[in-house]
Amino acid sequence: MKPSIPKGTRDFSPAEMSRRNYIFDTVRTVFRRYGYEPLETPAMENLSTLMGKYGEEGDKLLFKILNSGDFSKGANMSEENTNKLATQICEKGLRYDLTVPFARYVVQHQSEITFPFKRYQIQPVWRADRPQKGRYREFYQCDVDVVGTKSLLCEVELIQIVQDVFASLGVRVHLKINNRKILYGIAETIGCADKMIDITVAIDKLDKIGIEAVNKELLERGLTKEAIERLQPILKLEGTNREKLAQICEIIGSCETGRKGIEEVSTIFDIVEELNITLPMELDLSLARGLNYYTGAIFEVKALDYQIGSISGGGRYDDLTGIFGLPNTSGVGISFGADRIYDVLSGLELFPQDSVQNTRALFANFSEKETLESLKLLKMLRENNIAAEIYPDAAKLKKQFDYAQSKGIPHIIFIGSEEIATRTATIKNINTGEQGKVAFDDLVKYFDISK
Amino acid sequence: MKPSIPKGTRDFSPAEMSRRNYIFDTVRTVFRRYGYEPLETPAMENLSTLMGKYGEEGDKLLFKILNSGDFSKGANMSEENTNKLATQICEKGLRYDLTVPFARYVVQHQSEITFPFKRYQIQPVWRADRPQKGRYREFYQCDVDVVGTKSLLCEVELIQIVQDVFASLGVRVHLKINNRKILYGIAETIGCADKMIDITVAIDKLDKIGIEAVNKELLERGLTKEAIERLQPILKLEGTNREKLAQICEIIGSCETGRKGIEEVSTIFDIVEELNITLPMELDLSLARGLNYYTGAIFEVKALDYQIGSISGGGRYDDLTGIFGLPNTSGVGISFGADRIYDVLSGLELFPQDSVQNTRALFANFSEKETLESLKLLKMLRENNIAAEIYPDAAKLKKQFDYAQSKGIPHIIFIGSEEIATRTATIKNINTGEQGKVAFDDLVKYFDISK
């Protein structure tokens, strides 16, 4: 029996973990600098919390957990519709994203929370998607949200966070922005206010499938040829962000909601300009993002120097907590995709060399007697917070060297009878081959200074 | 609809997260100091990896994940044995501990690993146990293991790690130690070598249920009255660790395995003594630990000043990877129970005050014009890595104060028209009530110094 793991899942080796932790630590440090606090929710949520929140397609992608014990009790096991049967034998599911559990948390704990509530959450999510390159069934999201305020300062803050995170990581990015209210204005203006969702779903694919295919989908979704015709110039708007805003204002300005959206984006641009935020930003009227709970600003971030989908995205939702019984609690948030960011950093070789915090020294192991002296020195180093090890067996020196090499341990320390007699350690630098002597009493100082 | 989470699971609020992270960070720092490297495995494992590894009882406690899509295809849905049916409609389960996934990892990746392999792993595990006080269905384990060596230096290292972790946390503990080989020696000596498992399972409960109940259980498990009689003096051994070792050696010394166990424990005691490790250690011959894969040393750690079950435990397993096809790869490890340690630190009020890394300053929000100036100063503080916020809305000052108070933000900064004219901020210390003026240009310095 050859052991394996479920498809679409991954083990993370020590080397990968160090790199992933570099990303998580960077993101976390920025989040904290902006006053966001950590939150964690359980991997399992009640299916009633998750179902119906991600569209029909999303429901199918939920991992469901079989009820424990006699799960068939009370279930109609001859039910042939497996979707229906599933909800009879499963009460729980694995979380699909961090936003819905967050909304559930806010409602459940509303009496303990001081609003506005700024939280970040870094946890895995699970989706029964077909695994493929860059798409996993278990992956980490890093979400940052603030709920309980409609202030556009929050949108600006998220833009600053995007700038900070990617500047810290050394990745050049640009940010696309749009506003759902503008999209509504467009839908109303072309006479399809009721088809707003269909329009957003279709034009969101513009980048991927091109204008022809988008138009075809719009037709299939019930838009008239005339409406599609009227949509074309909007999708083709060009110029600076300000120019685009002026043009779209002329087209949809008679729609109040649309005008509000334009105002919101303008205000954000104003503040961003005043603050000299240098992140490249583009108003993209085809940016829609699939999720239906967005009601205001929407964001998407792409890497400039590496070909991959968006590496971050989010937006404002005015009523996400409404489905759980707490209406009128607006929020805005953005999610960083750890796996894609990992791929970008790998592809561009941007991981710092010292993202792996290595053991500094390995004591070679000769025999029991010398070992005891090594153990005492080892204890002293560790007490001074210097990471060190001893090879556990008196194996061939070659083997001990290979071990140090594979773990990237830069120094090997030899404590033989001579060293014990003179109370002086022999230290070999694995990388340079240099060898030297250091008095036992100076060992801590040596490693405090040497790199 | 009032939202809730599955029973036995928990949300962790920002305050709880900070405390939990204090524990994880402490444990992680110690693990690294001893040369252990991080590893993570997927939440889901194939059921074939998990089933049969935790006994019959454990199999029932596995959370099973319903196959996606048409799960009933190929399954006999009229199967009345729900255990059998479950394995037909579920291929995957949530991990039950970190040890079995680690063993699976080692076998699967054996060609990439340099042995001895020292890893730590801090991740949640899931068990469909009946929830009760202090027992959860989702909880975190912090495991540290080394595989690929039989060296007793590893046992000593784990003892040092226990000492270091709890010294760092400020918790006084004592460590119980025993050895499965001694337990085998006892079983053989009383004529029940074949009943070794029954004996360990029963005497492991000595602490909880007392000697009478243990003897009753031994009888039920098929031990003769004579055997139970011969066991009594062993369970009642008293004296120092060395005295106990001498006594047990007299009783079981004719059994080779038993003698080997005594030797191992003696060696560990010798080294611990030589190294002046001050952790109180007790040889406890009734310590057995339930898990059947242990073959050598077994450990258990208890808090001295707080009444709770063991807060850490582990042991040596000579053939855990054998079940996955890699025999003769001995390992030893120990697991720290984050939730119980949390309870101990809470109960003894040992969490440091500053375990919460707070926002340092909140800019009050008056009106749009002043806000822009605040935003610029805020940006400057954050660029200097000083965590700061602005209240997003121009709400009543009382509300903004309450917000700062509830988040433990110590300073409120006021930027009004006068402050802008004089380029001087007014800063109020929330705790002392003191109020002062700081020039815009000195703000960074002010927060770099002030605590």
Interface residues (C-beta under 8 A of the other chain):
Chain A: M1 K2 P3 S4 I5 P6 T9 R10 D11 F12 S13 P14 M17 S18 N21 R32 R33 Y34 G35 E37 P38 L39 E40 T41 P42 A43 M44 E45 N46 S48 T49 K60 L61 F63 K64 I65 L66 S68 G69 D70 F71 S72 M77 S78 E80 T82 L85 A86 I89 C90 E91 K92 L94 R104 Y105 V107 Q108 H109 E112 T114 P116 K118 R119 P124 W126 A128 R137 E138 V146 T149 K150 S151 L153 C154 V156 Q160 D164 I271 E274 L275 F324 G325 Q357 T359 L362 T371 L372 L375 K376 K379 R382 N385 I386 A387 A388 E389 I390 Y391 P392 D393 D402 Y403 S406 K407 I409
Chain B: M1 K2 P3 S4 I5 P6 T9 R10 D11 F12 S13 P14 M17 S18 N21 R32 R33 Y34 G35 E37 P38 L39 E40 T41 P42 A43 M44 E45 N46 S48 T49 K60 L61 F63 K64 I65 L66 S68 G69 D70 F71 S72 M77 S78 E80 T82 L85 A86 I89 C90 E91 K92 L94 R104 Y105 V107 Q108 H109 E112 T114 P116 K118 R119 P124 W126 A128 R137 E138 V146 T149 K150 S151 L153 C154 V156 Q160 D164 I271 E274 L275 F324 G325 Q357 T359 L362 T371 L372 L375 K376 K379 R382 N385 I386 A387 A388 E389 I390 Y391 P392 D393 D402 Y403 S406 K407 I409
